[in-house]
Amino acid sequence: MRRPLITLVALIALLVGLSAPASAITGNYVEDTEHPYVGLVVFYDADGEFTHRCSGALLTPTVFLTAGHCTAESTEAVTARVYFQQDAGVNYDPATELDPVSGYPETCAAGTLGVTCAMSDQLYDYGFTDFEGFPNARDVRDVGLVVLDQPIMLPEYGVLAAAGTLDGYGTQRGRQDLTVTASGYGLTESNPVHVTSFRERLMASARINNVEGGLAGGFTLQSNGNGTGKGGTCSGDSGGPVFLGGYTSNTIVAVTSYGLNAWCRGNDFAYRTDRAEILAWILATVEESGTAYDDVQVV
């Protein structure tokens, strides 16, 4: 539900089904039926009350990758529920605040627990700093994990790109137009007049324009989404995977992190997962969690 929004003055947390962090797929988007392991994750506090929602992707039947600002202790979230239906919240009724088909955001519909819905009380973050280190991208540490109580068995899962996969892209002549695809359940439109949210898994492609200089700092993937003929991210897409290449790619190089515009326009920023230290943290955390499904793939 969240995607950090950073202004020149401060980091603003918007709660429009998300927080200031990442948002939803916008612009030139299509329904994402290519990545059934991309899910809509809902978080709850110690009293079981809804706190926020984000997006993310399964790396194994139980290991769900998302953003650190989604799972951090500062959110007060202690448990989570993840929905994997492409239309997980499409039938959401504002009056009842419930989707009667999927159960979003309060329950798993009958027959879906362990099939297209799962619970978790294991939330981890890579030392997320609430953007205190911004604009030093290294210090943001915006990566998180949710380990599910029930495995979701699928024919395929997301795979992590090897360390250094993006090194050099966006700065070398002739390589600035590398395509990436973002997937998530965030807002599809946000402007001063209205906000549109389908709570549906959508995806859109963009072009990398920076991974090393400026705000990127070697830890952030900056792409030119949210423009005419382009697709970008918005609130609710936080934690959603950014795939290397087009719509059919399963190789994750980053997770949606933040934007600089209140209305989800301009460049998008995703926290890179193809860093050796981040890959090491993911693998170590999975091992420590005790999950029986620890075969995270790195390619």
C-alpha positions as CSV (number, residue, x, y, z in Angstrom):
1,M,0.0,0.0,0.0
2,R,2.9,2.3,0.5
3,R,5.5,3.9,-1.6
4,P,7.6,6.6,0.1
5,L,7.2,10.0,-1.3
6,I,10.2,12.3,-0.7
7,T,9.9,16.0,-1.2
8,L,12.6,18.6,-1.0
9,V,11.4,19.3,2.5
10,A,10.6,15.9,4.0
11,L,9.4,12.4,3.5
12,I,5.6,12.5,3.4
13,A,3.6,9.4,4.3
14,L,0.4,9.3,2.4
15,L,-2.3,6.8,3.6
16,V,-4.5,6.3,0.6
17,G,-4.3,2.6,0.7
18,L,-0.6,3.1,1.0
19,S,1.9,5.3,2.8
20,A,4.4,7.7,1.5
21,P,6.4,4.9,0.1
22,A,5.7,3.3,-3.2
23,S,2.6,3.5,-5.3
24,A,0.6,1.7,-8.0
25,I,1.2,0.9,-11.6
26,T,0.2,3.9,-13.7
27,G,0.1,5.1,-17.3
28,N,0.7,2.5,-20.0
29,Y,-0.2,-0.5,-17.9
30,V,-1.7,-3.9,-18.6
31,E,-3.1,-6.7,-16.4
32,D,-0.4,-8.9,-15.0
33,T,-1.3,-12.5,-15.5
34,E,2.4,-13.4,-16.2
35,H,3.5,-13.3,-12.5
36,P,1.1,-15.3,-10.3
37,Y,3.7,-15.1,-7.5
38,V,3.3,-11.3,-7.2
39,G,1.0,-10.6,-4.3
40,L,-0.9,-8.0,-2.4
41,V,0.2,-7.9,1.2
42,V,-1.8,-6.5,4.0
43,F,-0.3,-5.7,7.4
44,Y,-1.9,-5.6,10.9
45,D,-0.8,-4.2,14.3
46,A,-0.8,-6.0,17.6
47,D,-4.6,-5.5,18.0
48,G,-5.2,-7.0,14.5
49,E,-6.1,-3.7,13.0
50,F,-5.2,-2.9,9.4
51,T,-2.2,-0.6,9.2
52,H,-1.2,-0.5,5.5
53,R,-0.8,-2.5,2.3
54,C,2.1,-3.1,-0.1
55,S,3.0,-5.4,-3.0
56,G,5.7,-8.1,-3.3
57,A,6.8,-11.3,-4.9
58,L,7.4,-14.9,-3.8
59,L,10.9,-16.2,-4.2
60,T,10.0,-19.6,-2.9
61,P,6.6,-21.1,-1.7
62,T,7.1,-19.2,1.7
63,V,9.6,-16.4,1.1
64,F,7.9,-13.1,0.0
65,L,10.1,-10.2,-1.0
66,T,8.9,-6.7,-0.4
67,A,10.2,-3.2,0.7
68,G,11.7,-2.5,4.0
69,H,9.4,0.4,4.7
70,C,6.5,-2.1,4.5
71,T,7.8,-4.5,7.1
72,A,9.8,-2.2,9.4
73,E,9.0,-2.0,13.1
74,S,8.2,1.7,12.7
75,T,5.0,0.7,10.9
76,E,3.8,-1.1,14.0
77,A,2.9,-4.1,11.9
78,V,3.3,-7.5,13.5
79,T,1.4,-9.8,11.2
80,A,0.5,-9.9,7.5
81,R,-1.8,-11.6,5.0
82,V,-0.9,-12.0,1.3
83,Y,-3.3,-12.4,-1.5
84,F,-2.1,-13.8,-4.9
85,Q,-5.3,-13.4,-7.0
86,Q,-4.7,-11.0,-9.9
87,D,-7.9,-9.3,-9.0
88,A,-7.4,-9.6,-5.2
89,G,-9.3,-6.4,-4.2
90,V,-11.2,-5.6,-7.3
91,N,-14.6,-6.2,-5.6
92,Y,-13.7,-4.1,-2.6
93,D,-16.8,-2.4,-1.2
94,P,-16.0,1.0,0.5
95,A,-19.2,0.7,2.5
96,T,-18.3,-2.7,4.1
97,E,-14.6,-2.1,3.6
98,L,-14.3,-5.7,2.4
99,D,-13.9,-7.6,-0.8
100,P,-16.6,-10.4,-0.5
101,V,-14.8,-12.6,-3.1
102,S,-11.2,-12.6,-1.8
103,G,-11.8,-11.5,1.7
104,Y,-9.4,-8.6,1.3
105,P,-8.3,-7.0,3.6
106,E,-9.7,-8.9,6.6
107,T,-9.6,-12.7,5.9
108,C,-8.8,-15.4,3.4
109,A,-11.9,-16.5,1.5
110,A,-13.0,-20.1,2.1
111,G,-10.8,-22.6,0.3
112,T,-8.0,-20.1,-0.5
113,L,-5.8,-20.4,2.6
114,G,-2.5,-22.0,1.3
115,V,-3.8,-21.8,-2.3
116,T,-4.0,-18.1,-3.1
117,C,-3.9,-16.6,0.4
118,A,-1.5,-17.0,3.3
119,M,-0.7,-15.6,6.7
120,S,2.5,-14.6,8.4
121,D,3.9,-13.4,11.7
122,Q,7.5,-13.3,10.5
123,L,8.4,-9.8,9.2
124,Y,11.9,-8.7,8.5
125,D,13.6,-5.6,7.1
126,Y,17.1,-4.9,6.1
127,G,17.6,-2.2,8.7
128,F,15.2,0.3,7.0
129,T,16.1,3.8,8.3
130,D,12.8,5.7,7.5
131,F,14.8,7.5,4.8
132,E,17.0,9.2,7.5
133,G,20.0,8.7,5.3
134,F,18.3,10.2,2.2
135,P,19.7,11.1,-0.3
136,N,22.4,8.6,0.5
137,A,20.8,5.6,-1.2
138,R,23.1,3.1,0.6
139,D,21.6,4.2,4.0
140,V,18.0,3.8,3.0
141,R,18.1,0.0,3.2
142,D,14.6,-0.5,1.8
143,V,14.3,-4.2,1.4
144,G,12.0,-6.5,3.5
145,L,10.9,-10.1,3.7
146,V,7.7,-11.8,4.9
147,V,7.9,-15.5,5.6
148,L,4.5,-17.2,5.1
149,D,2.9,-19.7,7.5
150,Q,1.4,-21.6,4.6
151,P,3.3,-22.4,1.4
152,I,1.9,-21.2,-1.9
153,M,2.7,-23.9,-4.4
154,L,3.2,-22.5,-7.9
155,P,4.9,-23.6,-11.1
156,E,7.4,-20.8,-10.9
157,Y,8.7,-18.0,-8.6
158,G,10.7,-14.8,-8.9
159,V,14.4,-15.2,-9.2
160,L,17.0,-12.7,-7.9
161,A,19.5,-11.2,-10.3
162,A,23.1,-11.9,-9.5
163,A,25.2,-9.3,-7.7
164,G,26.2,-6.5,-10.0
165,T,23.8,-7.3,-12.8
166,L,22.8,-3.6,-13.1
167,D,26.3,-2.2,-12.6
168,G,27.1,0.3,-15.4
169,Y,23.6,0.4,-16.8
170,G,22.1,3.9,-17.3
171,T,25.5,5.6,-17.5
172,Q,27.2,3.9,-20.4
173,R,26.5,5.2,-23.9
174,G,24.1,2.9,-25.8
175,R,22.9,1.2,-22.6
176,Q,20.6,3.8,-21.2
177,D,17.5,2.2,-22.7
178,L,17.4,-1.0,-20.8
179,T,13.8,-2.1,-20.2
180,V,12.5,-3.0,-16.8
181,T,9.0,-4.0,-15.8
182,A,7.3,-3.2,-12.5
183,S,4.4,-5.2,-11.1
184,G,2.1,-4.3,-8.2
185,Y,-1.3,-3.5,-6.8
186,G,-1.0,0.2,-6.3
187,L,-2.9,3.2,-7.5
188,T,-3.5,3.6,-11.2
189,E,-4.1,7.3,-11.0
190,S,-3.4,10.0,-8.4
191,N,-4.1,13.7,-8.9
192,P,-5.5,16.7,-7.0
193,V,-9.0,15.8,-8.2
194,H,-9.3,12.0,-7.5
195,V,-7.5,8.8,-6.8
196,T,-8.1,5.5,-8.7
197,S,-7.2,2.2,-7.2
198,F,-8.4,-1.2,-8.7
199,R,-6.4,-3.2,-6.1
200,E,-5.5,-5.4,-9.1
201,R,-2.1,-6.8,-10.2
202,L,-0.9,-4.7,-13.1
203,M,2.4,-4.2,-14.8
204,A,4.1,-1.6,-16.9
205,S,7.5,-1.2,-18.6
206,A,9.9,1.7,-18.3
207,R,13.5,2.5,-19.1
208,I,16.4,2.7,-16.7
209,N,18.0,6.1,-16.8
210,N,20.3,5.9,-13.8
211,V,21.7,3.3,-11.3
212,E,24.9,5.0,-10.2
213,G,25.0,8.8,-10.1
214,G,22.8,11.3,-8.3
215,L,20.1,9.9,-6.1
216,A,20.8,6.4,-7.4
217,G,24.1,6.1,-5.6
218,G,24.6,2.5,-6.8
219,F,21.8,1.2,-4.6
220,T,18.7,2.7,-6.4
221,L,17.4,2.0,-9.8
222,Q,15.9,5.1,-11.3
223,S,13.5,4.7,-14.3
224,N,11.6,7.2,-16.4
225,G,8.0,6.0,-15.8
226,N,4.8,8.0,-15.4
227,G,4.8,9.9,-18.7
228,T,3.0,9.9,-22.0
229,G,3.3,6.3,-23.4
230,K,5.2,5.2,-20.3
231,G,4.3,3.1,-17.3
232,G,5.3,3.9,-13.8
233,T,4.5,3.1,-10.1
234,C,2.4,4.8,-7.5
235,S,1.2,4.3,-3.9
236,G,0.5,0.7,-3.1
237,D,3.2,-0.6,-5.5
238,S,5.8,-0.4,-2.7
239,G,7.8,-3.6,-2.5
240,G,6.5,-4.8,-5.8
241,P,9.2,-6.4,-8.0
242,V,11.0,-4.7,-10.8
243,F,12.0,-7.2,-13.4
244,L,14.9,-7.0,-15.8
245,G,13.5,-6.9,-19.3
246,G,9.9,-7.2,-20.6
247,Y,6.6,-8.5,-19.4
248,T,7.7,-12.2,-19.4
249,S,10.8,-11.7,-17.3
250,N,11.0,-13.4,-13.9
251,T,14.4,-11.9,-12.9
252,I,14.1,-9.3,-10.1
253,V,16.6,-6.5,-9.9
254,A,14.9,-4.2,-7.4
255,V,11.8,-3.5,-5.4
256,T,9.6,-0.4,-5.8
257,S,10.7,2.1,-3.1
258,Y,9.8,5.8,-3.4
259,G,8.8,8.7,-5.7
260,L,9.5,12.4,-5.6
261,N,6.1,13.6,-6.7
262,A,2.9,13.6,-4.7
263,W,0.8,12.6,-7.7
264,C,3.0,9.7,-8.8
265,R,4.6,11.5,-11.8
266,G,8.2,11.7,-12.9
267,N,10.9,9.3,-12.2
268,D,10.5,6.1,-10.2
269,F,13.0,4.9,-7.6
270,A,13.4,1.2,-6.8
271,Y,15.9,-0.3,-4.3
272,R,18.3,-2.6,-5.9
273,T,18.4,-6.3,-4.9
274,D,21.4,-7.1,-7.1
275,R,23.8,-5.9,-4.4
276,A,26.1,-8.5,-2.8
277,E,25.3,-7.4,0.7
278,I,21.5,-7.4,0.1
279,L,21.6,-10.9,-1.5
280,A,23.6,-12.1,1.5
281,W,21.1,-10.6,3.9
282,I,18.2,-12.2,2.1
283,L,19.8,-15.7,2.1
284,A,20.9,-15.4,5.7
285,T,17.4,-14.3,6.9
286,V,15.7,-17.1,5.0
287,E,18.0,-19.6,6.7
288,E,17.5,-18.0,10.2
289,S,13.7,-18.0,9.7
290,G,13.7,-21.8,9.7
291,T,11.5,-22.1,6.6
292,A,11.5,-25.5,5.0
293,Y,11.4,-23.9,1.6
294,D,14.7,-22.1,1.4
295,D,15.7,-22.6,-2.2
296,V,16.0,-18.9,-3.2
297,Q,17.3,-18.7,-6.8
298,V,20.0,-16.2,-7.8
299,V,20.8,-16.1,-11.5
